[in-house]
Amino acid sequence: KIKQFRGIATRYDRKPENYLAALKLASLRIWLKSYESAA
């Protein structure tokens, strides 16, 4: 599901900190979406 986020799949960010932050935000969005549908 992470690969659906284009910036993460293609890794446009050069700095690892930015990539990690984008990865965390994307996983948070996926988790919230699954949590919302379960509730």
Secondary structure, DSSP 8 states (H G I E B T S, - for coil): -GGGSHHHHHT---SHHHHHHHHHHHHHHHHHHHHHHH-
